[in-house]
Amino acid sequence: MLTIDHLLWAVPDLRAGIDFFEELTGVRPVEGGSHPGKGTRNALLSFGDGRYIELLGPDPEQDLATVSGGFVKDIMARPGPGLLTFAMHCTDMNALAAAAASADLPFQGPFDSSRAQPDGTKIHWTLSHTTGSAFGLYLPFYIDWLDTKHPSVTVPGGLELLDFEVVHPQATELRTLYETLGVGVRVRRGDRPGMRALIKAGGTEVVLSS
């Protein structure tokens, strides 16, 4: 069973999103860097235990009109900040691709990815995803950090992920896909699709939603 690697919190403006997240939790995310060609830049906070949250917003230093792929268009279409999708840690993309094929899911990857950190060092990883599936961003993407140190041990902490669930009108079908892919996330039926995370910051519990 695959485990959660990180949650993706979309923000229309990264600097404003960092301020908002600090007001919400009392903990300030640290800027991570830009994703060249993807139109985004991020800020991070660790949950510990191999998991973290990524604030992701448009990068004003990139030409967003020329961007293809990535999440920048999804972020810019949102009315405000919120959970956009999530990533699962996966070190066997071939097995994952076979599982996706058995469920008739489109599967892309693995793709080499990288970004430069604020200190100038570059980190690398590979990504796979199921762009084009009927469930869209309610199916996670998959990441292998290769020989890069996991962000959960390189960025500040102060947060704890207590619970995470996906809500969807087609919960039975989505749950079946998760089981096939090995996605260890709970799915609950609801009239409208969404995601919900319960986090602890200091002595306070905060709900993050999509």
PyMOL commands that place a pseudoatom at each C-alpha (Angstrom):
pseudoatom trace, name=CA, resn=MET, resi=1, chain=A, elem=C, hetatm=0, pos=[0.000, 0.000, 0.000]
pseudoatom trace, name=CA, resn=LEU, resi=2, chain=A, elem=C, hetatm=0, pos=[1.350, 3.424, -0.992]
pseudoatom trace, name=CA, resn=THR, resi=3, chain=A, elem=C, hetatm=0, pos=[1.507, 6.163, 1.628]
pseudoatom trace, name=CA, resn=ILE, resi=4, chain=A, elem=C, hetatm=0, pos=[0.855, 9.886, 1.380]
pseudoatom trace, name=CA, resn=ASP, resi=5, chain=A, elem=C, hetatm=0, pos=[3.946, 11.855, 0.401]
pseudoatom trace, name=CA, resn=HIS, resi=6, chain=A, elem=C, hetatm=0, pos=[2.465, 15.346, 0.483]
pseudoatom trace, name=CA, resn=LEU, resi=7, chain=A, elem=C, hetatm=0, pos=[-0.691, 17.408, 0.221]
pseudoatom trace, name=CA, resn=LEU, resi=8, chain=A, elem=C, hetatm=0, pos=[-0.904, 20.181, -2.336]
pseudoatom trace, name=CA, resn=TRP, resi=9, chain=A, elem=C, hetatm=0, pos=[-2.487, 23.435, -1.135]
pseudoatom trace, name=CA, resn=ALA, resi=10, chain=A, elem=C, hetatm=0, pos=[-3.184, 25.765, -4.059]
pseudoatom trace, name=CA, resn=VAL, resi=11, chain=A, elem=C, hetatm=0, pos=[-2.794, 29.523, -3.597]
pseudoatom trace, name=CA, resn=PRO, resi=12, chain=A, elem=C, hetatm=0, pos=[-3.488, 32.213, -6.252]
pseudoatom trace, name=CA, resn=ASP, resi=13, chain=A, elem=C, hetatm=0, pos=[-0.557, 34.246, -4.877]
pseudoatom trace, name=CA, resn=LEU, resi=14, chain=A, elem=C, hetatm=0, pos=[2.280, 32.462, -3.072]
pseudoatom trace, name=CA, resn=ARG, resi=15, chain=A, elem=C, hetatm=0, pos=[3.414, 35.327, -0.822]
pseudoatom trace, name=CA, resn=ALA, resi=16, chain=A, elem=C, hetatm=0, pos=[-0.167, 36.047, 0.259]
pseudoatom trace, name=CA, resn=GLY, resi=17, chain=A, elem=C, hetatm=0, pos=[-0.748, 32.309, 0.658]
pseudoatom trace, name=CA, resn=ILE, resi=18, chain=A, elem=C, hetatm=0, pos=[2.229, 31.987, 2.994]
pseudoatom trace, name=CA, resn=ASP, resi=19, chain=A, elem=C, hetatm=0, pos=[0.880, 34.823, 5.143]
pseudoatom trace, name=CA, resn=PHE, resi=20, chain=A, elem=C, hetatm=0, pos=[-2.605, 33.289, 5.185]
pseudoatom trace, name=CA, resn=PHE, resi=21, chain=A, elem=C, hetatm=0, pos=[-1.306, 29.852, 6.134]
pseudoatom trace, name=CA, resn=GLU, resi=22, chain=A, elem=C, hetatm=0, pos=[0.726, 31.335, 8.966]
pseudoatom trace, name=CA, resn=GLU, resi=23, chain=A, elem=C, hetatm=0, pos=[-2.377, 33.143, 10.277]
pseudoatom trace, name=CA, resn=LEU, resi=24, chain=A, elem=C, hetatm=0, pos=[-4.338, 29.898, 10.021]
pseudoatom trace, name=CA, resn=THR, resi=25, chain=A, elem=C, hetatm=0, pos=[-1.826, 27.632, 11.767]
pseudoatom trace, name=CA, resn=GLY, resi=26, chain=A, elem=C, hetatm=0, pos=[0.684, 29.830, 13.558]
pseudoatom trace, name=CA, resn=VAL, resi=27, chain=A, elem=C, hetatm=0, pos=[3.505, 28.242, 11.532]
pseudoatom trace, name=CA, resn=ARG, resi=28, chain=A, elem=C, hetatm=0, pos=[5.147, 29.980, 8.559]
pseudoatom trace, name=CA, resn=PRO, resi=29, chain=A, elem=C, hetatm=0, pos=[5.945, 27.931, 5.426]
pseudoatom trace, name=CA, resn=VAL, resi=30, chain=A, elem=C, hetatm=0, pos=[9.384, 28.405, 3.875]
pseudoatom trace, name=CA, resn=GLU, resi=31, chain=A, elem=C, hetatm=0, pos=[9.814, 29.100, 0.180]
pseudoatom trace, name=CA, resn=GLY, resi=32, chain=A, elem=C, hetatm=0, pos=[11.133, 26.122, -1.741]
pseudoatom trace, name=CA, resn=GLY, resi=33, chain=A, elem=C, hetatm=0, pos=[11.733, 27.419, -5.249]
pseudoatom trace, name=CA, resn=SER, resi=34, chain=A, elem=C, hetatm=0, pos=[10.432, 27.548, -8.807]
pseudoatom trace, name=CA, resn=HIS, resi=35, chain=A, elem=C, hetatm=0, pos=[9.385, 24.754, -11.172]
pseudoatom trace, name=CA, resn=PRO, resi=36, chain=A, elem=C, hetatm=0, pos=[10.880, 25.771, -14.540]
pseudoatom trace, name=CA, resn=GLY, resi=37, chain=A, elem=C, hetatm=0, pos=[8.466, 25.389, -17.441]
pseudoatom trace, name=CA, resn=LYS, resi=38, chain=A, elem=C, hetatm=0, pos=[5.557, 24.515, -15.137]
pseudoatom trace, name=CA, resn=GLY, resi=39, chain=A, elem=C, hetatm=0, pos=[4.642, 28.075, -14.196]
pseudoatom trace, name=CA, resn=THR, resi=40, chain=A, elem=C, hetatm=0, pos=[4.665, 27.505, -10.435]
pseudoatom trace, name=CA, resn=ARG, resi=41, chain=A, elem=C, hetatm=0, pos=[6.735, 28.052, -7.319]
pseudoatom trace, name=CA, resn=ASN, resi=42, chain=A, elem=C, hetatm=0, pos=[6.198, 26.635, -3.838]
pseudoatom trace, name=CA, resn=ALA, resi=43, chain=A, elem=C, hetatm=0, pos=[6.581, 26.887, -0.092]
pseudoatom trace, name=CA, resn=LEU, resi=44, chain=A, elem=C, hetatm=0, pos=[6.761, 23.934, 2.296]
pseudoatom trace, name=CA, resn=LEU, resi=45, chain=A, elem=C, hetatm=0, pos=[6.158, 22.745, 5.842]
pseudoatom trace, name=CA, resn=SER, resi=46, chain=A, elem=C, hetatm=0, pos=[6.831, 19.286, 7.232]
pseudoatom trace, name=CA, resn=PHE, resi=47, chain=A, elem=C, hetatm=0, pos=[4.324, 17.023, 8.967]
pseudoatom trace, name=CA, resn=GLY, resi=48, chain=A, elem=C, hetatm=0, pos=[7.193, 14.709, 9.905]
pseudoatom trace, name=CA, resn=ASP, resi=49, chain=A, elem=C, hetatm=0, pos=[7.018, 10.960, 9.308]
pseudoatom trace, name=CA, resn=GLY, resi=50, chain=A, elem=C, hetatm=0, pos=[7.866, 11.322, 5.609]
pseudoatom trace, name=CA, resn=ARG, resi=51, chain=A, elem=C, hetatm=0, pos=[5.017, 13.730, 4.806]
pseudoatom trace, name=CA, resn=TYR, resi=52, chain=A, elem=C, hetatm=0, pos=[4.677, 17.453, 4.194]
pseudoatom trace, name=CA, resn=ILE, resi=53, chain=A, elem=C, hetatm=0, pos=[2.383, 20.120, 2.778]
pseudoatom trace, name=CA, resn=GLU, resi=54, chain=A, elem=C, hetatm=0, pos=[3.243, 22.095, -0.340]
pseudoatom trace, name=CA, resn=LEU, resi=55, chain=A, elem=C, hetatm=0, pos=[1.793, 25.537, -0.987]
pseudoatom trace, name=CA, resn=LEU, resi=56, chain=A, elem=C, hetatm=0, pos=[1.805, 25.963, -4.764]
pseudoatom trace, name=CA, resn=GLY, resi=57, chain=A, elem=C, hetatm=0, pos=[1.144, 29.188, -6.638]
pseudoatom trace, name=CA, resn=PRO, resi=58, chain=A, elem=C, hetatm=0, pos=[1.812, 30.810, -10.025]
pseudoatom trace, name=CA, resn=ASP, resi=59, chain=A, elem=C, hetatm=0, pos=[5.372, 31.988, -10.576]
pseudoatom trace, name=CA, resn=PRO, resi=60, chain=A, elem=C, hetatm=0, pos=[5.226, 35.624, -11.795]
pseudoatom trace, name=CA, resn=GLU, resi=61, chain=A, elem=C, hetatm=0, pos=[8.736, 35.299, -13.237]
pseudoatom trace, name=CA, resn=GLN, resi=62, chain=A, elem=C, hetatm=0, pos=[7.621, 32.686, -15.780]
pseudoatom trace, name=CA, resn=ASP, resi=63, chain=A, elem=C, hetatm=0, pos=[5.612, 33.252, -18.959]
pseudoatom trace, name=CA, resn=LEU, resi=64, chain=A, elem=C, hetatm=0, pos=[2.408, 31.479, -17.930]
pseudoatom trace, name=CA, resn=ALA, resi=65, chain=A, elem=C, hetatm=0, pos=[0.971, 31.719, -21.454]
pseudoatom trace, name=CA, resn=THR, resi=66, chain=A, elem=C, hetatm=0, pos=[3.562, 29.212, -22.696]
pseudoatom trace, name=CA, resn=VAL, resi=67, chain=A, elem=C, hetatm=0, pos=[3.162, 26.678, -19.875]
pseudoatom trace, name=CA, resn=SER, resi=68, chain=A, elem=C, hetatm=0, pos=[1.894, 23.205, -20.705]
pseudoatom trace, name=CA, resn=GLY, resi=69, chain=A, elem=C, hetatm=0, pos=[1.213, 20.595, -18.061]
pseudoatom trace, name=CA, resn=GLY, resi=70, chain=A, elem=C, hetatm=0, pos=[1.565, 21.022, -14.344]
pseudoatom trace, name=CA, resn=PHE, resi=71, chain=A, elem=C, hetatm=0, pos=[-1.053, 22.572, -12.081]
pseudoatom trace, name=CA, resn=VAL, resi=72, chain=A, elem=C, hetatm=0, pos=[-0.842, 26.292, -12.811]
pseudoatom trace, name=CA, resn=LYS, resi=73, chain=A, elem=C, hetatm=0, pos=[-4.048, 26.437, -14.877]
pseudoatom trace, name=CA, resn=ASP, resi=74, chain=A, elem=C, hetatm=0, pos=[-5.972, 24.524, -12.194]
pseudoatom trace, name=CA, resn=ILE, resi=75, chain=A, elem=C, hetatm=0, pos=[-4.668, 26.938, -9.561]
pseudoatom trace, name=CA, resn=MET, resi=76, chain=A, elem=C, hetatm=0, pos=[-5.522, 30.057, -11.555]
pseudoatom trace, name=CA, resn=ALA, resi=77, chain=A, elem=C, hetatm=0, pos=[-9.077, 28.755, -12.133]
pseudoatom trace, name=CA, resn=ARG, resi=78, chain=A, elem=C, hetatm=0, pos=[-9.735, 28.534, -8.389]
pseudoatom trace, name=CA, resn=PRO, resi=79, chain=A, elem=C, hetatm=0, pos=[-11.585, 31.276, -6.463]
pseudoatom trace, name=CA, resn=GLY, resi=80, chain=A, elem=C, hetatm=0, pos=[-9.167, 31.019, -3.535]
pseudoatom trace, name=CA, resn=PRO, resi=81, chain=A, elem=C, hetatm=0, pos=[-6.755, 28.810, -1.585]
pseudoatom trace, name=CA, resn=GLY, resi=82, chain=A, elem=C, hetatm=0, pos=[-7.531, 25.185, -0.807]
pseudoatom trace, name=CA, resn=LEU, resi=83, chain=A, elem=C, hetatm=0, pos=[-6.490, 21.565, -1.218]
pseudoatom trace, name=CA, resn=LEU, resi=84, chain=A, elem=C, hetatm=0, pos=[-5.993, 20.792, -4.908]
pseudoatom trace, name=CA, resn=THR, resi=85, chain=A, elem=C, hetatm=0, pos=[-4.709, 17.206, -4.959]
pseudoatom trace, name=CA, resn=PHE, resi=86, chain=A, elem=C, hetatm=0, pos=[-2.173, 14.980, -3.197]
pseudoatom trace, name=CA, resn=ALA, resi=87, chain=A, elem=C, hetatm=0, pos=[0.888, 12.853, -3.935]
pseudoatom trace, name=CA, resn=MET, resi=88, chain=A, elem=C, hetatm=0, pos=[1.698, 9.267, -2.990]
pseudoatom trace, name=CA, resn=HIS, resi=89, chain=A, elem=C, hetatm=0, pos=[5.240, 8.022, -2.448]
pseudoatom trace, name=CA, resn=CYS, resi=90, chain=A, elem=C, hetatm=0, pos=[6.067, 5.314, -5.006]
pseudoatom trace, name=CA, resn=THR, resi=91, chain=A, elem=C, hetatm=0, pos=[9.389, 3.641, -5.786]
pseudoatom trace, name=CA, resn=ASP, resi=92, chain=A, elem=C, hetatm=0, pos=[8.078, 1.123, -8.356]
pseudoatom trace, name=CA, resn=MET, resi=93, chain=A, elem=C, hetatm=0, pos=[6.465, 3.083, -11.172]
pseudoatom trace, name=CA, resn=ASN, resi=94, chain=A, elem=C, hetatm=0, pos=[6.420, 0.028, -13.469]
pseudoatom trace, name=CA, resn=ALA, resi=95, chain=A, elem=C, hetatm=0, pos=[4.193, -1.878, -11.052]
pseudoatom trace, name=CA, resn=LEU, resi=96, chain=A, elem=C, hetatm=0, pos=[2.008, 1.196, -10.696]
pseudoatom trace, name=CA, resn=ALA, resi=97, chain=A, elem=C, hetatm=0, pos=[1.688, 1.508, -14.474]
pseudoatom trace, name=CA, resn=ALA, resi=98, chain=A, elem=C, hetatm=0, pos=[0.620, -2.135, -14.683]
pseudoatom trace, name=CA, resn=ALA, resi=99, chain=A, elem=C, hetatm=0, pos=[-1.996, -1.583, -11.978]
pseudoatom trace, name=CA, resn=ALA, resi=100, chain=A, elem=C, hetatm=0, pos=[-3.328, 1.470, -13.831]
pseudoatom trace, name=CA, resn=ALA, resi=101, chain=A, elem=C, hetatm=0, pos=[-3.524, -0.514, -17.075]
pseudoatom trace, name=CA, resn=SER, resi=102, chain=A, elem=C, hetatm=0, pos=[-5.515, -3.243, -15.314]
pseudoatom trace, name=CA, resn=ALA, resi=103, chain=A, elem=C, hetatm=0, pos=[-8.062, -0.575, -14.328]
pseudoatom trace, name=CA, resn=ASP, resi=104, chain=A, elem=C, hetatm=0, pos=[-8.107, 0.991, -17.829]
pseudoatom trace, name=CA, resn=LEU, resi=105, chain=A, elem=C, hetatm=0, pos=[-6.668, 4.211, -16.435]
pseudoatom trace, name=CA, resn=PRO, resi=106, chain=A, elem=C, hetatm=0, pos=[-4.483, 6.521, -18.523]
pseudoatom trace, name=CA, resn=PHE, resi=107, chain=A, elem=C, hetatm=0, pos=[-0.979, 6.587, -17.085]
pseudoatom trace, name=CA, resn=GLN, resi=108, chain=A, elem=C, hetatm=0, pos=[1.871, 8.958, -17.867]
pseudoatom trace, name=CA, resn=GLY, resi=109, chain=A, elem=C, hetatm=0, pos=[5.421, 8.775, -16.609]
pseudoatom trace, name=CA, resn=PRO, resi=110, chain=A, elem=C, hetatm=0, pos=[7.737, 8.541, -14.954]
pseudoatom trace, name=CA, resn=PHE, resi=111, chain=A, elem=C, hetatm=0, pos=[9.022, 11.991, -15.856]
pseudoatom trace, name=CA, resn=ASP, resi=112, chain=A, elem=C, hetatm=0, pos=[12.231, 13.545, -14.549]
pseudoatom trace, name=CA, resn=SER, resi=113, chain=A, elem=C, hetatm=0, pos=[11.591, 16.731, -12.566]
pseudoatom trace, name=CA, resn=SER, resi=114, chain=A, elem=C, hetatm=0, pos=[13.745, 19.200, -10.656]
pseudoatom trace, name=CA, resn=ARG, resi=115, chain=A, elem=C, hetatm=0, pos=[13.830, 22.626, -9.067]
pseudoatom trace, name=CA, resn=ALA, resi=116, chain=A, elem=C, hetatm=0, pos=[16.464, 24.958, -7.710]
pseudoatom trace, name=CA, resn=GLN, resi=117, chain=A, elem=C, hetatm=0, pos=[16.246, 25.672, -3.981]
pseudoatom trace, name=CA, resn=PRO, resi=118, chain=A, elem=C, hetatm=0, pos=[16.731, 29.178, -2.541]
pseudoatom trace, name=CA, resn=ASP, resi=119, chain=A, elem=C, hetatm=0, pos=[20.393, 28.363, -1.773]
pseudoatom trace, name=CA, resn=GLY, resi=120, chain=A, elem=C, hetatm=0, pos=[20.973, 27.465, -5.439]
pseudoatom trace, name=CA, resn=THR, resi=121, chain=A, elem=C, hetatm=0, pos=[21.224, 23.696, -5.004]
pseudoatom trace, name=CA, resn=LYS, resi=122, chain=A, elem=C, hetatm=0, pos=[19.065, 21.586, -7.293]
pseudoatom trace, name=CA, resn=ILE, resi=123, chain=A, elem=C, hetatm=0, pos=[16.911, 18.652, -6.223]
pseudoatom trace, name=CA, resn=HIS, resi=124, chain=A, elem=C, hetatm=0, pos=[15.573, 15.896, -8.477]
pseudoatom trace, name=CA, resn=TRP, resi=125, chain=A, elem=C, hetatm=0, pos=[12.670, 13.439, -8.470]
pseudoatom trace, name=CA, resn=THR, resi=126, chain=A, elem=C, hetatm=0, pos=[10.424, 11.512, -10.861]
pseudoatom trace, name=CA, resn=LEU, resi=127, chain=A, elem=C, hetatm=0, pos=[6.653, 11.895, -11.277]
pseudoatom trace, name=CA, resn=SER, resi=128, chain=A, elem=C, hetatm=0, pos=[3.834, 9.822, -12.731]
pseudoatom trace, name=CA, resn=HIS, resi=129, chain=A, elem=C, hetatm=0, pos=[0.169, 10.708, -13.029]
pseudoatom trace, name=CA, resn=THR, resi=130, chain=A, elem=C, hetatm=0, pos=[-3.186, 9.772, -14.568]
pseudoatom trace, name=CA, resn=THR, resi=131, chain=A, elem=C, hetatm=0, pos=[-4.097, 12.963, -16.402]
pseudoatom trace, name=CA, resn=GLY, resi=132, chain=A, elem=C, hetatm=0, pos=[-7.241, 12.437, -18.443]
pseudoatom trace, name=CA, resn=SER, resi=133, chain=A, elem=C, hetatm=0, pos=[-9.018, 10.106, -16.033]
pseudoatom trace, name=CA, resn=ALA, resi=134, chain=A, elem=C, hetatm=0, pos=[-12.662, 10.692, -15.150]
pseudoatom trace, name=CA, resn=PHE, resi=135, chain=A, elem=C, hetatm=0, pos=[-11.746, 11.445, -11.532]
pseudoatom trace, name=CA, resn=GLY, resi=136, chain=A, elem=C, hetatm=0, pos=[-9.273, 14.199, -12.389]
pseudoatom trace, name=CA, resn=LEU, resi=137, chain=A, elem=C, hetatm=0, pos=[-7.343, 15.575, -9.423]
pseudoatom trace, name=CA, resn=TYR, resi=138, chain=A, elem=C, hetatm=0, pos=[-9.119, 13.228, -7.006]
pseudoatom trace, name=CA, resn=LEU, resi=139, chain=A, elem=C, hetatm=0, pos=[-6.695, 10.606, -8.256]
pseudoatom trace, name=CA, resn=PRO, resi=140, chain=A, elem=C, hetatm=0, pos=[-3.267, 11.456, -6.815]
pseudoatom trace, name=CA, resn=PHE, resi=141, chain=A, elem=C, hetatm=0, pos=[0.007, 11.797, -8.621]
pseudoatom trace, name=CA, resn=TYR, resi=142, chain=A, elem=C, hetatm=0, pos=[3.030, 9.685, -7.678]
pseudoatom trace, name=CA, resn=ILE, resi=143, chain=A, elem=C, hetatm=0, pos=[6.539, 10.711, -6.713]
pseudoatom trace, name=CA, resn=ASP, resi=144, chain=A, elem=C, hetatm=0, pos=[9.904, 9.021, -6.220]
pseudoatom trace, name=CA, resn=TRP, resi=145, chain=A, elem=C, hetatm=0, pos=[12.563, 11.213, -4.623]
pseudoatom trace, name=CA, resn=LEU, resi=146, chain=A, elem=C, hetatm=0, pos=[15.428, 9.030, -5.875]
pseudoatom trace, name=CA, resn=ASP, resi=147, chain=A, elem=C, hetatm=0, pos=[18.590, 10.074, -3.989]
pseudoatom trace, name=CA, resn=THR, resi=148, chain=A, elem=C, hetatm=0, pos=[17.202, 13.467, -2.919]
pseudoatom trace, name=CA, resn=LYS, resi=149, chain=A, elem=C, hetatm=0, pos=[16.611, 13.968, 0.794]
pseudoatom trace, name=CA, resn=HIS, resi=150, chain=A, elem=C, hetatm=0, pos=[12.885, 13.986, 1.460]
pseudoatom trace, name=CA, resn=PRO, resi=151, chain=A, elem=C, hetatm=0, pos=[11.500, 17.508, 2.057]
pseudoatom trace, name=CA, resn=SER, resi=152, chain=A, elem=C, hetatm=0, pos=[9.921, 16.355, 5.319]
pseudoatom trace, name=CA, resn=VAL, resi=153, chain=A, elem=C, hetatm=0, pos=[13.431, 16.236, 6.819]
pseudoatom trace, name=CA, resn=THR, resi=154, chain=A, elem=C, hetatm=0, pos=[14.819, 19.393, 5.192]
pseudoatom trace, name=CA, resn=VAL, resi=155, chain=A, elem=C, hetatm=0, pos=[12.079, 21.981, 5.847]
pseudoatom trace, name=CA, resn=PRO, resi=156, chain=A, elem=C, hetatm=0, pos=[10.681, 23.280, 9.160]
pseudoatom trace, name=CA, resn=GLY, resi=157, chain=A, elem=C, hetatm=0, pos=[8.003, 21.315, 10.974]
pseudoatom trace, name=CA, resn=GLY, resi=158, chain=A, elem=C, hetatm=0, pos=[5.485, 22.306, 13.602]
pseudoatom trace, name=CA, resn=LEU, resi=159, chain=A, elem=C, hetatm=0, pos=[2.551, 20.534, 11.972]
pseudoatom trace, name=CA, resn=GLU, resi=160, chain=A, elem=C, hetatm=0, pos=[1.041, 17.072, 12.367]
pseudoatom trace, name=CA, resn=LEU, resi=161, chain=A, elem=C, hetatm=0, pos=[-1.286, 15.405, 9.857]
pseudoatom trace, name=CA, resn=LEU, resi=162, chain=A, elem=C, hetatm=0, pos=[-3.997, 13.754, 11.930]
pseudoatom trace, name=CA, resn=ASP, resi=163, chain=A, elem=C, hetatm=0, pos=[-6.378, 12.671, 9.169]
pseudoatom trace, name=CA, resn=PHE, resi=164, chain=A, elem=C, hetatm=0, pos=[-6.975, 12.945, 5.436]
pseudoatom trace, name=CA, resn=GLU, resi=165, chain=A, elem=C, hetatm=0, pos=[-9.938, 11.830, 3.341]
pseudoatom trace, name=CA, resn=VAL, resi=166, chain=A, elem=C, hetatm=0, pos=[-11.429, 12.256, -0.111]
pseudoatom trace, name=CA, resn=VAL, resi=167, chain=A, elem=C, hetatm=0, pos=[-15.168, 12.839, -0.538]
pseudoatom trace, name=CA, resn=HIS, resi=168, chain=A, elem=C, hetatm=0, pos=[-16.878, 11.955, -3.819]
pseudoatom trace, name=CA, resn=PRO, resi=169, chain=A, elem=C, hetatm=0, pos=[-20.363, 11.147, -5.181]
pseudoatom trace, name=CA, resn=GLN, resi=170, chain=A, elem=C, hetatm=0, pos=[-18.865, 8.055, -6.873]
pseudoatom trace, name=CA, resn=ALA, resi=171, chain=A, elem=C, hetatm=0, pos=[-17.119, 6.886, -3.734]
pseudoatom trace, name=CA, resn=THR, resi=172, chain=A, elem=C, hetatm=0, pos=[-17.448, 3.154, -4.484]
pseudoatom trace, name=CA, resn=GLU, resi=173, chain=A, elem=C, hetatm=0, pos=[-15.825, 3.476, -7.907]
pseudoatom trace, name=CA, resn=LEU, resi=174, chain=A, elem=C, hetatm=0, pos=[-13.075, 5.764, -6.630]
pseudoatom trace, name=CA, resn=ARG, resi=175, chain=A, elem=C, hetatm=0, pos=[-12.407, 3.498, -3.647]
pseudoatom trace, name=CA, resn=THR, resi=176, chain=A, elem=C, hetatm=0, pos=[-12.007, 0.546, -6.008]
pseudoatom trace, name=CA, resn=LEU, resi=177, chain=A, elem=C, hetatm=0, pos=[-9.443, 2.469, -8.065]
pseudoatom trace, name=CA, resn=TYR, resi=178, chain=A, elem=C, hetatm=0, pos=[-7.529, 3.399, -4.922]
pseudoatom trace, name=CA, resn=GLU, resi=179, chain=A, elem=C, hetatm=0, pos=[-7.424, -0.254, -3.884]
pseudoatom trace, name=CA, resn=THR, resi=180, chain=A, elem=C, hetatm=0, pos=[-6.198, -1.286, -7.343]
pseudoatom trace, name=CA, resn=LEU, resi=181, chain=A, elem=C, hetatm=0, pos=[-3.471, 1.363, -7.348]
pseudoatom trace, name=CA, resn=GLY, resi=182, chain=A, elem=C, hetatm=0, pos=[-2.526, 0.826, -3.716]
pseudoatom trace, name=CA, resn=VAL, resi=183, chain=A, elem=C, hetatm=0, pos=[-3.548, 4.315, -2.642]
pseudoatom trace, name=CA, resn=GLY, resi=184, chain=A, elem=C, hetatm=0, pos=[-3.928, 4.167, 1.132]
pseudoatom trace, name=CA, resn=VAL, resi=185, chain=A, elem=C, hetatm=0, pos=[-6.468, 6.980, 1.505]
pseudoatom trace, name=CA, resn=ARG, resi=186, chain=A, elem=C, hetatm=0, pos=[-10.019, 6.810, 2.850]
pseudoatom trace, name=CA, resn=VAL, resi=187, chain=A, elem=C, hetatm=0, pos=[-12.884, 7.674, 0.479]
pseudoatom trace, name=CA, resn=ARG, resi=188, chain=A, elem=C, hetatm=0, pos=[-16.265, 8.801, 1.808]
pseudoatom trace, name=CA, resn=ARG, resi=189, chain=A, elem=C, hetatm=0, pos=[-19.428, 9.383, -0.185]
pseudoatom trace, name=CA, resn=GLY, resi=190, chain=A, elem=C, hetatm=0, pos=[-20.685, 12.952, -0.448]
pseudoatom trace, name=CA, resn=ASP, resi=191, chain=A, elem=C, hetatm=0, pos=[-22.917, 14.959, -2.744]
pseudoatom trace, name=CA, resn=ARG, resi=192, chain=A, elem=C, hetatm=0, pos=[-19.981, 17.086, -3.891]
pseudoatom trace, name=CA, resn=PRO, resi=193, chain=A, elem=C, hetatm=0, pos=[-16.371, 15.994, -4.465]
pseudoatom trace, name=CA, resn=GLY, resi=194, chain=A, elem=C, hetatm=0, pos=[-13.749, 17.378, -2.124]
pseudoatom trace, name=CA, resn=MET, resi=195, chain=A, elem=C, hetatm=0, pos=[-10.770, 16.716, 0.116]
pseudoatom trace, name=CA, resn=ARG, resi=196, chain=A, elem=C, hetatm=0, pos=[-10.397, 17.264, 3.851]
pseudoatom trace, name=CA, resn=ALA, resi=197, chain=A, elem=C, hetatm=0, pos=[-7.291, 17.237, 6.025]
pseudoatom trace, name=CA, resn=LEU, resi=198, chain=A, elem=C, hetatm=0, pos=[-7.209, 17.556, 9.798]
pseudoatom trace, name=CA, resn=ILE, resi=199, chain=A, elem=C, hetatm=0, pos=[-3.892, 18.962, 10.983]
pseudoatom trace, name=CA, resn=LYS, resi=200, chain=A, elem=C, hetatm=0, pos=[-2.508, 19.929, 14.374]
pseudoatom trace, name=CA, resn=ALA, resi=201, chain=A, elem=C, hetatm=0, pos=[-0.450, 23.061, 14.827]
pseudoatom trace, name=CA, resn=GLY, resi=202, chain=A, elem=C, hetatm=0, pos=[0.774, 23.519, 18.366]
pseudoatom trace, name=CA, resn=GLY, resi=203, chain=A, elem=C, hetatm=0, pos=[-2.216, 22.723, 20.521]
pseudoatom trace, name=CA, resn=THR, resi=204, chain=A, elem=C, hetatm=0, pos=[-4.765, 23.707, 17.865]
pseudoatom trace, name=CA, resn=GLU, resi=205, chain=A, elem=C, hetatm=0, pos=[-6.517, 21.483, 15.339]
pseudoatom trace, name=CA, resn=VAL, resi=206, chain=A, elem=C, hetatm=0, pos=[-7.214, 23.020, 11.918]
pseudoatom trace, name=CA, resn=VAL, resi=207, chain=A, elem=C, hetatm=0, pos=[-9.309, 21.646, 9.054]
pseudoatom trace, name=CA, resn=LEU, resi=208, chain=A, elem=C, hetatm=0, pos=[-8.020, 22.201, 5.516]
pseudoatom trace, name=CA, resn=SER, resi=209, chain=A, elem=C, hetatm=0, pos=[-10.480, 21.582, 2.696]
pseudoatom trace, name=CA, resn=SER, resi=210, chain=A, elem=C, hetatm=0, pos=[-10.650, 21.834, -1.041]
for i in range(1, 210): cmd.bond("trace and resi %d" % i, "trace and resi %d" % (i + 1))
show_as sticks, trace
zoom trace
